[in-house]
Amino acid sequence: MISAVVLAADRVELSGSQRLLQPARGKPLLQWVLENAVNSHLDEVICVVRDLAQIRPHIALHHDKLFWLVDYGADRSKSHSLIAGLWAVHPASDGVMFMGGERIIDLPLIDTLIERFHKTNGWIVAADFAGSHERRGPRLFHRELFPDLIKLKGDQQESILLDKYRDNTESVEWNDALSSADPKQQAPTAASKELN
């Protein structure tokens, strides 16, 4: 079983102009992320928000895999929402994938990371975006690392474990253009089209 924690606990401005709610091809960025997640081989998707009443009306998506978690301590630190989401993961989960809610993540990339996770002994499976030196998700962590993740403090993020467990990290090469292109110019995935 593989879980996902979608980190979407940034502040929502009253105007609704926060990045994760900005429209991309007629839908908020967060909805694209969630649609691709629930249509992938992930077994559960936990979306962590700070105010469900402000977020939920903008997301036209209902799915058995999707769970909403309100993090009332999101103001404390960046790591707080990550840890809150991790505690909500199903006890039988073999791994957790962290992804942000403000960047469209291709469904094929999600499934490729999961496939590599099952085929190797890597404790971390991360995308290696061609032509980019930026450290960003999604990243899949084996349950062996859950204790390390829970110990994150302040503004620490899961990426710090990439250095600590470099020898146990599997990289998946991915075309950066597929995941970092302007979402307003991106074509929706086939799975996303089915939900319309």
MDTraj code that builds the backbone (N, CA, C; nanometers):
import mdtraj as md
import numpy as np

residues = "MET ILE SER ALA VAL VAL LEU ALA ALA ASP ARG VAL GLU LEU SER GLY SER GLN ARG LEU LEU GLN PRO ALA ARG GLY LYS PRO LEU LEU GLN TRP VAL LEU GLU ASN ALA VAL ASN SER HIS LEU ASP GLU VAL ILE CYS VAL VAL ARG ASP LEU ALA GLN ILE ARG PRO HIS ILE ALA LEU HIS HIS ASP LYS LEU PHE TRP LEU VAL ASP TYR GLY ALA ASP ARG SER LYS SER HIS SER LEU ILE ALA GLY LEU TRP ALA VAL HIS PRO ALA SER ASP GLY VAL MET PHE MET GLY GLY GLU ARG ILE ILE ASP LEU PRO LEU ILE ASP THR LEU ILE GLU ARG PHE HIS LYS THR ASN GLY TRP ILE VAL ALA ALA ASP PHE ALA GLY SER HIS GLU ARG ARG GLY PRO ARG LEU PHE HIS ARG GLU LEU PHE PRO ASP LEU ILE LYS LEU LYS GLY ASP GLN GLN GLU SER ILE LEU LEU ASP LYS TYR ARG ASP ASN THR GLU SER VAL GLU TRP ASN ASP ALA LEU SER SER ALA ASP PRO LYS GLN GLN ALA PRO THR ALA ALA SER LYS GLU LEU ASN".split()
xyz = np.array([
    [0.0840, -0.1194, 0.0000],
    [0.0000, 0.0000, 0.0000],
    [0.0876, 0.1246, 0.0000],
    [0.0565, 0.2178, -0.0886],
    [0.1321, 0.3429, -0.0976],
    [0.0371, 0.4605, -0.0767],
    [0.0768, 0.5512, 0.0112],
    [-0.0039, 0.6685, 0.0436],
    [0.0606, 0.7934, -0.0144],
    [-0.0199, 0.8969, -0.0279],
    [0.0317, 1.0280, -0.0686],
    [-0.0158, 1.1327, 0.0296],
    [0.0711, 1.2278, 0.0585],
    [0.0348, 1.3440, 0.1390],
    [0.0543, 1.4667, 0.0504],
    [-0.0554, 1.5333, 0.0186],
    [-0.0515, 1.6545, -0.0628],
    [-0.0495, 1.7736, 0.0319],
    [0.0558, 1.8517, 0.0257],
    [0.0744, 1.9644, 0.1175],
    [0.0117, 2.0902, 0.0581],
    [-0.1038, 2.1286, 0.1129],
    [-0.1792, 2.2431, 0.0608],
    [-0.2266, 2.3315, 0.1746],
    [-0.1405, 2.3521, 0.2731],
    [-0.1794, 2.4281, 0.3918],
    [-0.1284, 2.5718, 0.3904],
    [-0.0914, 2.6228, 0.2725],
    [-0.0525, 2.7628, 0.2639],
    [-0.1746, 2.8510, 0.2875],
    [-0.1496, 2.9765, 0.3171],
    [-0.2600, 3.0694, 0.3414],
    [-0.3427, 3.0896, 0.2139],
    [-0.4732, 3.0948, 0.2314],
    [-0.5639, 3.1242, 0.1210],
    [-0.6106, 3.2677, 0.1337],
    [-0.5770, 3.3496, 0.0356],
    [-0.6204, 3.4889, 0.0391],
    [-0.7697, 3.4967, 0.0119],
    [-0.8345, 3.5978, 0.0653],
    [-0.9781, 3.6128, 0.0487],
    [-1.0173, 3.6228, -0.0978],
    [-0.9268, 3.6735, -0.1802],
    [-0.9554, 3.6874, -0.3227],
    [-0.9462, 3.5547, -0.3969],
    [-0.8979, 3.4532, -0.3269],
    [-0.8831, 3.3221, -0.3900],
    [-0.7681, 3.3167, -0.4881],
    [-0.6732, 3.4099, -0.4770],
    [-0.5652, 3.4178, -0.5746],
    [-0.4417, 3.3403, -0.5333],
    [-0.4488, 3.2693, -0.4227],
    [-0.3344, 3.1892, -0.3809],
    [-0.2973, 3.0920, -0.4922],
    [-0.1706, 3.0610, -0.5074],
    [-0.1225, 2.9832, -0.6212],
    [-0.1943, 2.8493, -0.6361],
    [-0.2195, 2.7787, -0.5300],
    [-0.2782, 2.6467, -0.5464],
    [-0.4236, 2.6509, -0.5920],
    [-0.4864, 2.7690, -0.5843],
    [-0.6229, 2.7827, -0.6343],
    [-0.6299, 2.8578, -0.7672],
    [-0.5146, 2.8974, -0.8189],
    [-0.5135, 2.9677, -0.9469],
    [-0.5599, 2.8733, -1.0575],
    [-0.6396, 2.9224, -1.1510],
    [-0.6920, 2.8345, -1.2568],
    [-0.5864, 2.7967, -1.3590],
    [-0.5917, 2.6725, -1.4012],
    [-0.5086, 2.6212, -1.5094],
    [-0.5991, 2.5349, -1.5958],
    [-0.6261, 2.5830, -1.7169],
    [-0.7171, 2.5122, -1.8068],
    [-0.8513, 2.4849, -1.7397],
    [-0.9011, 2.5871, -1.6721],
    [-1.0366, 2.5801, -1.6186],
    [-1.0512, 2.5188, -1.4814],
    [-0.9399, 2.4752, -1.4214],
    [-0.9469, 2.4144, -1.2882],
    [-0.8345, 2.4691, -1.2011],
    [-0.8543, 2.4706, -1.0692],
    [-0.7450, 2.5120, -0.9807],
    [-0.6276, 2.4141, -0.9903],
    [-0.5073, 2.4656, -0.9705],
    [-0.3890, 2.3798, -0.9733],
    [-0.4033, 2.2622, -0.8782],
    [-0.4562, 2.2886, -0.7593],
    [-0.4704, 2.1814, -0.6604],
    [-0.5596, 2.0696, -0.7129],
    [-0.6625, 2.1037, -0.7881],
    [-0.7502, 1.9989, -0.8396],
    [-0.6776, 1.9101, -0.9397],
    [-0.5934, 1.9700, -1.0242],
    [-0.5155, 1.8885, -1.1173],
    [-0.4275, 1.7894, -1.0403],
    [-0.3625, 1.8391, -0.9336],
    [-0.2763, 1.7526, -0.8529],
    [-0.3566, 1.6364, -0.7954],
    [-0.4716, 1.6684, -0.7369],
    [-0.5529, 1.5651, -0.6725],
    [-0.6105, 1.4667, -0.7743],
    [-0.6528, 1.5166, -0.8897],
    [-0.7073, 1.4273, -0.9917],
    [-0.6028, 1.3271, -1.0387],
    [-0.4828, 1.3752, -1.0666],
    [-0.3776, 1.2842, -1.1102],
    [-0.3407, 1.1858, -0.9994],
    [-0.3435, 1.2311, -0.8760],
    [-0.3098, 1.1436, -0.7637],
    [-0.4120, 1.0316, -0.7463],
    [-0.5401, 1.0653, -0.7469],
    [-0.6417, 0.9620, -0.7226],
    [-0.6558, 0.8667, -0.8413],
    [-0.6149, 0.9097, -0.9612],
    [-0.6217, 0.8225, -1.0784],
    [-0.4945, 0.7417, -1.0989],
    [-0.3974, 0.7598, -1.0113],
    [-0.2717, 0.6857, -1.0195],
    [-0.2836, 0.5557, -0.9403],
    [-0.1695, 0.4881, -0.9237],
    [-0.1665, 0.3642, -0.8455],
    [-0.1528, 0.3894, -0.6956],
    [-0.1614, 0.5122, -0.6541],
    [-0.1632, 0.5419, -0.5100],
    [-0.2881, 0.4802, -0.4482],
    [-0.2767, 0.4354, -0.3239],
    [-0.3899, 0.3720, -0.2566],
    [-0.4722, 0.4694, -0.1740],
    [-0.4106, 0.5780, -0.1299],
    [-0.4838, 0.6815, -0.0571],
    [-0.4143, 0.8142, -0.0785],
    [-0.4931, 0.9209, -0.0765],
    [-0.4406, 1.0559, -0.0974],
    [-0.4934, 1.1438, 0.0147],
    [-0.4027, 1.1942, 0.0971],
    [-0.4387, 1.2799, 0.2101],
    [-0.3991, 1.4222, 0.1756],
    [-0.4966, 1.5099, 0.1649],
    [-0.4697, 1.6496, 0.1318],
    [-0.4756, 1.7320, 0.2598],
    [-0.3618, 1.7908, 0.2956],
    [-0.3509, 1.8675, 0.4201],
    [-0.3754, 2.0150, 0.3905],
    [-0.4758, 2.0717, 0.4561],
    [-0.5108, 2.2125, 0.4382],
    [-0.5196, 2.2790, 0.5746],
    [-0.5175, 2.4118, 0.5746],
    [-0.5323, 2.4828, 0.7020],
    [-0.6762, 2.5264, 0.7256],
    [-0.7540, 2.5426, 0.6178],
    [-0.8929, 2.5874, 0.6299],
    [-0.9756, 2.5193, 0.5221],
    [-1.0433, 2.4123, 0.5589],
    [-1.1191, 2.3344, 0.4619],
    [-1.2333, 2.4149, 0.4013],
    [-1.2929, 2.5020, 0.4799],
    [-1.4059, 2.5812, 0.4307],
    [-1.3649, 2.6754, 0.3185],
    [-1.2386, 2.7174, 0.3156],
    [-1.1913, 2.8059, 0.2094],
    [-1.1449, 2.7296, 0.0866],
    [-1.0959, 2.6071, 0.1068],
    [-1.0410, 2.5290, -0.0038],
    [-1.1470, 2.4447, -0.0734],
    [-1.2260, 2.3724, 0.0040],
    [-1.3143, 2.2693, -0.0525],
    [-1.4123, 2.3207, -0.1580],
    [-1.4723, 2.4394, -0.1422],
    [-1.5665, 2.4855, -0.2448],
    [-1.5041, 2.5039, -0.3827],
    [-1.3719, 2.5178, -0.3886],
    [-1.3038, 2.5397, -0.5163],
    [-1.2639, 2.4085, -0.5844],
    [-1.2751, 2.2961, -0.5138],
    [-1.2283, 2.1678, -0.5655],
    [-1.3476, 2.0780, -0.5964],
    [-1.3765, 2.0606, -0.7228],
    [-1.4906, 1.9784, -0.7656],
    [-1.4434, 1.8351, -0.7867],
    [-1.4124, 1.7693, -0.6781],
    [-1.3607, 1.6330, -0.6866],
    [-1.4032, 1.5544, -0.5640],
    [-1.4624, 1.4379, -0.5883],
    [-1.4990, 1.3445, -0.4816],
    [-1.4472, 1.2080, -0.5226],
    [-1.3746, 1.1440, -0.4341],
    [-1.3173, 1.0138, -0.4670],
    [-1.2931, 0.9354, -0.3386],
    [-1.3108, 0.8033, -0.3459],
    [-1.2928, 0.7182, -0.2277],
    [-1.1494, 0.7213, -0.1749],
    [-1.0527, 0.7500, -0.2624],
    [-0.9125, 0.7544, -0.2186],
    [-0.8779, 0.8846, -0.1472],
    [-0.9578, 0.9871, -0.1665],
    [-0.9221, 1.1213, -0.1209],
    [-0.9743, 1.1497, 0.0190],
    [-0.8831, 1.1931, 0.1062],
    [-0.9174, 1.2319, 0.2427],
    [-0.8648, 1.3732, 0.2684],
    [-0.9409, 1.4511, 0.3420],
    [-0.9012, 1.5879, 0.3758],
    [-0.8583, 1.5931, 0.5216],
    [-0.7494, 1.6621, 0.5477],
    [-0.6990, 1.6770, 0.6847],
    [-0.6729, 1.8239, 0.7124],
    [-0.7331, 1.8758, 0.8172],
    [-0.7126, 2.0155, 0.8556],
    [-0.5988, 2.0222, 0.9563],
    [-0.4970, 2.0986, 0.9226],
    [-0.3832, 2.1174, 1.0139],
    [-0.3974, 2.2523, 1.0834],
    [-0.4471, 2.2483, 1.2047],
    [-0.4680, 2.3721, 1.2793],
    [-0.3373, 2.4336, 1.3273],
    [-0.2288, 2.3602, 1.3163],
    [-0.0988, 2.4123, 1.3578],
    [-0.0099, 2.4495, 1.2410],
    [-0.0689, 2.4702, 1.1248],
    [0.0097, 2.4987, 1.0044],
    [0.0944, 2.6242, 1.0180],
    [0.0510, 2.7182, 1.1023],
    [0.1268, 2.8421, 1.1201],
    [0.2585, 2.8197, 1.1932],
    [0.2708, 2.7093, 1.2623],
    [0.3895, 2.6874, 1.3458],
    [0.5171, 2.6706, 1.2645],
    [0.5112, 2.5894, 1.1582],
    [0.6300, 2.5652, 1.0769],
    [0.5914, 2.4907, 0.9500],
    [0.6848, 2.4859, 0.8562],
    [0.6603, 2.4140, 0.7315],
    [0.6521, 2.2638, 0.7556],
    [0.7282, 2.2154, 0.8518],
    [0.7296, 2.0714, 0.8767],
    [0.6030, 2.0231, 0.9474],
    [0.5287, 2.1142, 1.0086],
    [0.4119, 2.0740, 1.0872],
    [0.3081, 2.0020, 1.0018],
    [0.2776, 2.0561, 0.8842],
    [0.1769, 1.9942, 0.7974],
    [0.2251, 1.8604, 0.7431],
    [0.3522, 1.8519, 0.7116],
    [0.4087, 1.7269, 0.6628],
    [0.3926, 1.6170, 0.7680],
    [0.4254, 1.6497, 0.8916],
    [0.4157, 1.5509, 0.9998],
    [0.2703, 1.5166, 1.0291],
    [0.1825, 1.6171, 1.0245],
    [0.0399, 1.5911, 1.0471],
    [-0.0129, 1.4939, 0.9424],
    [0.0266, 1.5144, 0.8161],
    [-0.0158, 1.4237, 0.7105],
    [0.0399, 1.2842, 0.7293],
    [0.1644, 1.2753, 0.7736],
    [0.2272, 1.1453, 0.7947],
    [0.1549, 1.0661, 0.9033],
    [0.1143, 1.1334, 1.0107],
    [0.0414, 1.0654, 1.1180],
    [-0.0927, 1.0120, 1.0689],
    [-0.1480, 1.0722, 0.9639],
    [-0.2792, 1.0300, 0.9131],
    [-0.2705, 0.9147, 0.8134],
    [-0.1493, 0.8780, 0.7740],
    [-0.1302, 0.7707, 0.6766],
    [-0.1775, 0.6375, 0.7351],
    [-0.2344, 0.5543, 0.6516],
    [-0.2835, 0.4229, 0.6948],
    [-0.1697, 0.3416, 0.7576],
    [-0.1965, 0.2723, 0.8683],
    [-0.0906, 0.1961, 0.9369],
    [-0.0267, 0.0880, 0.8501],
    [-0.0990, 0.0390, 0.7494],
    [-0.0452, -0.0672, 0.6646],
    [0.0342, -0.0137, 0.5460],
    [0.0490, 0.1163, 0.5371],
    [0.1173, 0.1754, 0.4221],
    [0.2661, 0.1411, 0.4223],
    [0.3171, 0.1012, 0.3058],
    [0.4593, 0.0688, 0.2920],
    [0.5437, 0.1911, 0.2629],
    [0.4789, 0.2978, 0.2165],
    [0.5533, 0.4177, 0.1832],
    [0.4603, 0.5352, 0.1661],
    [0.5190, 0.6546, 0.1725],
    [0.4399, 0.7765, 0.1561],
    [0.5084, 0.8673, 0.0549],
    [0.4274, 0.9224, -0.0347],
    [0.4767, 1.0163, -0.1351],
    [0.4304, 1.1564, -0.0971],
    [0.5235, 1.2496, -0.0867],
    [0.4898, 1.3887, -0.0566],
    [0.4879, 1.4689, -0.1857],
    [0.3856, 1.5511, -0.2010],
    [0.3777, 1.6370, -0.3186],
    [0.3116, 1.7688, -0.2808],
    [0.3533, 1.8746, -0.3457],
    [0.2937, 2.0050, -0.3217],
    [0.1632, 2.0188, -0.3978],
    [0.0789, 2.1094, -0.3511],
    [-0.0505, 2.1280, -0.4149],
    [-0.0531, 2.2383, -0.5183],
    [0.0628, 2.3014, -0.5441],
    [0.0635, 2.4170, -0.6330],
    [0.1366, 2.3902, -0.7648],
    [0.1774, 2.2660, -0.7883],
    [0.2469, 2.2312, -0.9129],
    [0.1869, 2.1033, -0.9687],
    [0.1442, 2.1063, -1.0949],
    [0.0866, 1.9871, -1.1554],
    [0.1927, 1.8779, -1.1648],
    [0.1565, 1.7585, -1.1176],
    [0.2463, 1.6442, -1.1199],
    [0.1854, 1.5396, -1.2127],
    [0.2602, 1.5005, -1.3138],
    [0.2087, 1.4073, -1.4131],
    [0.1725, 1.2734, -1.3509],
    [0.0600, 1.2194, -1.3910],
    [0.0179, 1.0875, -1.3453],
    [0.1221, 0.9807, -1.3806],
    [0.1775, 0.9784, -1.5021],
    [0.2801, 0.8773, -1.5336],
    [0.4019, 0.8844, -1.4417],
    [0.4391, 1.0046, -1.3981],
    [0.5519, 1.0171, -1.3061],
    [0.5184, 0.9532, -1.1720],
    [0.3986, 0.9777, -1.1215],
    [0.3567, 0.9180, -0.9943],
    [0.3665, 0.7656, -1.0029],
    [0.3119, 0.7085, -1.1104],
    [0.3129, 0.5627, -1.1244],
    [0.4530, 0.5082, -1.1465],
    [0.5380, 0.5846, -1.2151],
    [0.6762, 0.5398, -1.2367],
    [0.7533, 0.5347, -1.1048],
    [0.7330, 0.6324, -1.0196],
    [0.7981, 0.6313, -0.8883],
    [0.7518, 0.5114, -0.8056],
    [0.6228, 0.4831, -0.8100],
    [0.5688, 0.3688, -0.7351],
    [0.6255, 0.2379, -0.7883],
    [0.6321, 0.2263, -0.9198],
    [0.6866, 0.1049, -0.9819],
    [0.8319, 0.0836, -0.9407],
    [0.9118, 0.1902, -0.9438],
    [1.0523, 0.1794, -0.9025],
    [1.0627, 0.1425, -0.7543],
    [0.9748, 0.1972, -0.6739],
    [0.9727, 0.1669, -0.5301],
    [0.9535, 0.0170, -0.5070],
    [0.8614, -0.0442, -0.5811],
    [0.8319, -0.1859, -0.5628],
    [0.9407, -0.2764, -0.6192],
    [1.0162, -0.2263, -0.7177],
    [1.1163, -0.3102, -0.7837],
    [1.2546, -0.3014, -0.7213],
    [1.2756, -0.2049, -0.6325],
    [1.4083, -0.1852, -0.5737],
    [1.4000, -0.1875, -0.4220],
    [1.5153, -0.1788, -0.3609],
    [1.5224, -0.1730, -0.2148],
    [1.5487, -0.0312, -0.1650],
    [1.5298, 0.0663, -0.2521],
    [1.5564, 0.2036, -0.2137],
    [1.4617, 0.2531, -0.1055],
    [1.5156, 0.3265, -0.0112],
    [1.4329, 0.3847, 0.0949],
    [1.3670, 0.5136, 0.0481],
    [1.4272, 0.5753, -0.0548],
    [1.3700, 0.6959, -0.1143],
    [1.3716, 0.6789, -0.2660],
    [1.2618, 0.7139, -0.3298],
    [1.2568, 0.7166, -0.4758],
    [1.2181, 0.8585, -0.5141],
    [1.3052, 0.9247, -0.5894],
    [1.2848, 1.0658, -0.6217],
    [1.3025, 1.0893, -0.7705],
    [1.2304, 1.1876, -0.8223],
    [1.2427, 1.2248, -0.9622],
    [1.3688, 1.3075, -0.9831],
    [1.4397, 1.2781, -1.0911],
    [1.5568, 1.3554, -1.1316],
    [1.5163, 1.4290, -1.2587],
    [1.4817, 1.5578, -1.2433],
    [1.4312, 1.6348, -1.3565],
    [1.5464, 1.6816, -1.4453],
    [1.5430, 1.6426, -1.5696],
    [1.6485, 1.6783, -1.6646],
    [1.6589, 1.8295, -1.6778],
    [1.7821, 1.8785, -1.6656],
    [1.8067, 2.0209, -1.6845],
    [1.7675, 2.1076, -1.5663],
    [1.7382, 2.0452, -1.4527],
    [1.6980, 2.1238, -1.3364],
    [1.7785, 2.0808, -1.2152],
    [1.8299, 2.1796, -1.1407],
    [1.9028, 2.1498, -1.0181],
    [1.8161, 2.1778, -0.8960],
    [1.6902, 2.2055, -0.9221],
    [1.5965, 2.2391, -0.8140],
    [1.5489, 2.1118, -0.7462],
    [1.5519, 2.1122, -0.6144],
    [1.5026, 1.9975, -0.5381],
    [1.3536, 2.0152, -0.5128],
    [1.2760, 1.9320, -0.5757],
    [1.1324, 1.9401, -0.5567],
    [1.0729, 1.8019, -0.5758],
    [0.9512, 1.7856, -0.5315],
    [0.8864, 1.6553, -0.5348],
    [0.8297, 1.6233, -0.6706],
    [0.7592, 1.5095, -0.6757],
    [0.7259, 1.4256, -0.5602],
    [0.8402, 1.3312, -0.5223],
    [0.8377, 1.2886, -0.3968],
    [0.9365, 1.1928, -0.3478],
    [0.8634, 1.0867, -0.2669],
    [0.9063, 0.9633, -0.2829],
    [0.8427, 0.8505, -0.2156],
    [0.9378, 0.7937, -0.1109],
    [0.8906, 0.7844, 0.0140],
    [0.9727, 0.7406, 0.1263],
    [0.9220, 0.6082, 0.1827],
    [1.0135, 0.5156, 0.2045],
    [0.9814, 0.3871, 0.2659],
    [0.9430, 0.4087, 0.4117],
    [0.8589, 0.3210, 0.4642],
    [0.8134, 0.3361, 0.6027],
    [0.9293, 0.3291, 0.7031],
    [1.0431, 0.2715, 0.6627],
    [1.1609, 0.2697, 0.7500],
    [1.2049, 0.4108, 0.7875],
    [1.1691, 0.5084, 0.7031],
    [1.2108, 0.6462, 0.7275],
    [1.1029, 0.7292, 0.7970],
    [0.9898, 0.6698, 0.8287],
    [0.8849, 0.7453, 0.8971],
    [0.9351, 0.8077, 1.0276],
    [1.0145, 0.7340, 1.1088],
    [1.0669, 0.7965, 1.2322],
    [1.1518, 0.9199, 1.2048],
    [1.2318, 0.9172, 1.0979],
    [1.3134, 1.0343, 1.0622],
    [1.2243, 1.1506, 1.0205],
    [1.1193, 1.1220, 0.9449],
    [1.0295, 1.2268, 0.8977],
    [0.9547, 1.2926, 1.0132],
    [0.9149, 1.2136, 1.1087],
    [0.8414, 1.2668, 1.2235],
    [0.9293, 1.3587, 1.3088],
    [1.0601, 1.3414, 1.3006],
    [1.1526, 1.4224, 1.3801],
    [1.1884, 1.5556, 1.3141],
    [1.1374, 1.5811, 1.1945],
    [1.1667, 1.7093, 1.1291],
    [1.1171, 1.8247, 1.2162],
    [1.1924, 1.9337, 1.2163],
    [1.1575, 2.0481, 1.3007],
    [1.1600, 2.1773, 1.2196],
    [1.0843, 2.2748, 1.2693],
    [1.0858, 2.4073, 1.2093],
    [1.0501, 2.4033, 1.0620],
    [1.1355, 2.4652, 0.9797],
    [1.1099, 2.4717, 0.8364],
    [1.1820, 2.3606, 0.7595],
    [1.2291, 2.2589, 0.8316],
    [1.2912, 2.1462, 0.7635],
    [1.1875, 2.0752, 0.6776],
    [1.2312, 2.0285, 0.5620],
    [1.1434, 1.9535, 0.4739],
    [1.2032, 1.8165, 0.4470],
    [1.1226, 1.7304, 0.3855],
    [1.1654, 1.5918, 0.3661],
    [1.2900, 1.5811, 0.2794],
    [1.3208, 1.6849, 0.2018],
    [1.4349, 1.6802, 0.1098],
    [1.5682, 1.6660, 0.1828],
    [1.5743, 1.7029, 0.3102],
    [1.7020, 1.6914, 0.3826],
    [1.7442, 1.5456, 0.3984],
    [1.6491, 1.4536, 0.3875],
    [1.6835, 1.3119, 0.4002],
    [1.7505, 1.2582, 0.2747],
    [1.7423, 1.3324, 0.1651],
    [1.8071, 1.2876, 0.0416],
    [1.9583, 1.2813, 0.0593],
    [2.0146, 1.3746, 0.1348],
    [2.1583, 1.3733, 0.1599],
    [2.1949, 1.2637, 0.2603],
    [2.1148, 1.2522, 0.3640],
    [2.1434, 1.1542, 0.4696],
    [2.1379, 1.0119, 0.4166],
    [2.0442, 0.9852, 0.3260],
    [2.0254, 0.8495, 0.2740],
    [2.0556, 0.8427, 0.1239],
    [2.1588, 0.9131, 0.0840],
    [2.1958, 0.9194, -0.0574],
    [2.2209, 0.7807, -0.1154],
    [2.2843, 0.6925, -0.0360],
    [2.3167, 0.5587, -0.0852],
    [2.1940, 0.4686, -0.0949],
    [2.0859, 0.5093, -0.0354],
    [1.9625, 0.4300, -0.0393],
    [1.8530, 0.5009, -0.1190],
    [1.8953, 0.5913, -0.2070],
    [1.7990, 0.6669, -0.2861],
    [1.8019, 0.6231, -0.4316],
    [1.6851, 0.5969, -0.4862],
    [1.6693, 0.5623, -0.6273],
    [1.6208, 0.6858, -0.7024],
    [1.6834, 0.7156, -0.8158],
    [1.6435, 0.8305, -0.8964],
    [1.5718, 0.7851, -1.0221],
    [1.4668, 0.8565, -1.0549],
    [1.3927, 0.8309, -1.1775],
    [1.4117, 0.9513, -1.2677],
    [1.4777, 0.9312, -1.3820],
    [1.4985, 1.0414, -1.4754],
    [1.3658, 1.0800, -1.5388],
    [1.3408, 1.2102, -1.5434],
    [1.2130, 1.2582, -1.5965],
    [1.2357, 1.3860, -1.6753],
    [1.1631, 1.4007, -1.7822],
    [1.1730, 1.5206, -1.8641],
    [1.1149, 1.6379, -1.7871],
    [1.1982, 1.7348, -1.7541],
    [1.1535, 1.8486, -1.6726],
    [1.0379, 1.9237, -1.7355],
    [1.0331, 1.9251, -1.8676],
    [0.9280, 2.0006, -1.9354],
    [0.7901, 1.9451, -1.9052],
    [0.7820, 1.8162, -1.8740],
    [0.6526, 1.7549, -1.8481],
    [0.5924, 1.8010, -1.7172],
    [0.6770, 1.8296, -1.6189],
    [0.6245, 1.8599, -1.4869],
    [0.6439, 2.0038, -1.4433],
    [0.7273, 2.0800, -1.5130],
    [0.7518, 2.2166, -1.4691],
    [0.7024, 2.3206, -1.5679],
    [0.6462, 2.2749, -1.6799],
    [0.5956, 2.3708, -1.7776],
    [0.4778, 2.4476, -1.7204],
    [0.4525, 2.5633, -1.7785],
    [0.3391, 2.6443, -1.7340],
    [0.2122, 2.5616, -1.7446],
    [0.1433, 2.5343, -1.6330],
    [0.0248, 2.4507, -1.6368],
    [-0.0841, 2.5073, -1.7255],
    [-0.0815, 2.6371, -1.7503],
    [-0.1825, 2.6963, -1.8374],
    [-0.1617, 2.6503, -1.9817],
    [-0.0385, 2.6015, -2.0111],
    [-0.0083, 2.5545, -2.1447],
    [-0.0075, 2.4030, -2.1526],
    [-0.0158, 2.3368, -2.0358],
    [-0.0083, 2.1919, -2.0344],
    [-0.1391, 2.1296, -2.0791],
    [-0.1275, 2.0193, -2.1500],
    [-0.2465, 1.9429, -2.1845],
    [-0.2835, 1.8561, -2.0649],
    [-0.4107, 1.8457, -2.0298],
    [-0.4513, 1.7592, -1.9195],
    [-0.4193, 1.6140, -1.9526],
    [-0.3983, 1.5328, -1.8491],
    [-0.3740, 1.3916, -1.8710],
    [-0.5038, 1.3249, -1.9110],
    [-0.4916, 1.2040, -1.9658],
    [-0.6117, 1.1312, -2.0080],
    [-0.7034, 1.1065, -1.8906],
    [-0.6424, 1.0758, -1.7735],
    [-0.7232, 1.0488, -1.6549],
    [-0.8010, 1.1715, -1.6133],
    [-0.7383, 1.2877, -1.6249],
    [-0.8058, 1.4104, -1.5872],
    [-0.9221, 1.4386, -1.6810],
    [-0.9052, 1.4079, -1.8091],
    [-1.0114, 1.4323, -1.9046],
    [-1.1344, 1.3493, -1.8699],
    [-1.1118, 1.2287, -1.8172],
    [-1.2235, 1.1405, -1.7863],
    [-1.3101, 1.1961, -1.6748],
    [-1.2533, 1.2789, -1.5893],
    [-1.3278, 1.3312, -1.4758],
    [-1.4134, 1.4498, -1.5132],
    [-1.3927, 1.5075, -1.6295],
    [-1.4685, 1.6264, -1.6708],
    [-1.6103, 1.5890, -1.7111],
])
top = md.Topology()
chain = top.add_chain()
for i, resn in enumerate(residues, 1):
    res = top.add_residue(resn, chain, resSeq=i)
    for name in ("N", "CA", "C"):
        top.add_atom(name, md.element.get_by_symbol(name[0]), res)
traj = md.Trajectory(xyz[None], top)
